[in-house]
Amino acid sequence: YNYKNGILCIQVGEKMKKLYKKLLHDIKKYQTIIIHRHTRPDGDALGSQFGLQRALKDNFKDKEIYAVGDTNSRLLFMGQPDEITDDKYKGALVIICDVAVSNMISDDRYKLADKIWIIDHHKNKSDVEENNLIIDSNAAAACEVIADMLFTLKLKVSSCAATSLFTGLVTDSGRFQYSDTSPKTLMIGSFLLNQGVDAQAIYDKLYVETLESKKLKAKFTEKMKLTEKNVAYIFNTKEDLDELGIDFNTVSRGMVNVMGGIEGINIWANFTYDATVDKVICEFRSRGMSIVDIAKKYGGGGHDQACGATIDSFEVAKEVLADFDKRMEEFLSGAYTK
C-alpha cells in the first residue's frame, strides 16, 4: 500500500479480493439489505454498521438498506438504528459487522434472512450457521476491513460514510495507539480523511467532556483497587449505579480507562453489574501483553489488549483477576510469550 499520484494504492490479497467481489455480487442481487452488529455497541460496531449502510445507499440508491440493533447513549451522535418489521427479512440479505459469534449479535432476527455475511476483525471463531465470512484479524477495526473493501471494489465513499468509518477506526484503535494499529490502518485512515471527514469534530464529540463527567471519572479513579501483582480493577454494583444515578454504558466502557496510562499498571479491568441480564459485564485492557485468551476462557473475546466477557458474579471476577495476576507474573519474570 502506498500513494501513487495522490491516490491511495493498497495491494489486497487474492483470497480477500475474491471475498469482497463475492459479497458485492450478493449486494447487487438482493433488493433488501439489513445490517446488524454486536449488542452494547461501541464506536467500531456503530461506525462499521452505519458506514456500510451509508456507502451502500450512496452506490445502490434503488435498494432498501436498514441498520438495526440496540443503542449506546454515549454514541447517539453516530446515528439511530432503524425499526423494521419481521417481514422485511423475507428474501433479504443480512450483513453482520464487528462480531462473528451468535450470542453477541444485536437482534436475533438475522436468522430470518435468506443469506448471511459476516465482516469482522476479532479472533473469535464464528458459530453463526450458513454464513459467509470476511474476517481480517490483523485489522485494527471492522471499519478498516469495510473501508478496505469499499476502496478495493472502487465504490463511492461519501464524506458521511467516511465519517462513520473513521470514527470507528479511531475508537477501536485507541486513537491509533493499540498494538494492532498497522501502517495499513493509518493509510486507510488517510484515505477516509481524504473523503472530507472533519476529524476535529469527531474528536470533540468523542473526547471533549463536561466538568461533571471529569468529576465522575475522579470518583471512579478513587474506587480503583490493586491486586497483589498490580492489576487494577473496579467493581461496580447495582447499588453503586443507583447511588450515582448513571446508566450501565457510562460506567462499563466509559470508566475502564480511568485506570489506563498509569506507570506500573499493565492490566486493568472494569466489572459492572447489568440488571437487564443479571450478569457482570467485564471490560479488560492491557499494555505490553495480550490478554484476549483470558477473556475467551470466560466466554468473551475481542482484541489482544482490549477485550471483554460476561460472567455470572463478582466471585467469578475474582477468578479472572487471579488469572490476570498469573499473566503479570509471567510478564514480569520474562516467561510471557504471545
Secondary structure, DSSP 8 states (H G I E B T S, - for coil): -EEETTEEE----HHHHHHHHHHHHHHHH-SEEEEEEBSS--HHHHHHHHHHHHHHHHH-TTSEEEE-S---GGGGGG-------GGGGTT-EEEEES---GGGBSSGGGGGSSEEEEEE-SS-----TTEEEEE-TTSS-HHHHHHHHHHHTT----HHHHHHHHHHHHHHTTTTTSTT--HHHHHHHHHHHTTT--HHHHHHHHH---HHHHHHHHHHHHH-EE-TT--EEEEE-HHHHHHHT--HHHHHHHHGGGGSS-TT--EEEEEEEETTTTEEEEEEEESSS--HHHHHHTT-EE-SSEEEEEES-HHHHHHHHHHHHHHHHHHHHT----
